[in-house]
Amino acid sequence: MYKQLTSEQRYTISVLLQKKFSLSFIAETIGVSVST
């Protein structure tokens, strides 16, 4: 099932990407599939 990311999740993603975390770690952290 597809659901849009919340603004909070988007913010978390941007912060973690800036800190060079892996996409799989970020997905696990916010509770979504890596393919999202």
Summary of the structure (lengths in Angstrom):
residues: 36
radius of gyration: 9.3
end to end distance: 10.5
largest distance: 29.1
contacts: 65
relative contact order: 0.21
helix: 56%
strand: 0%
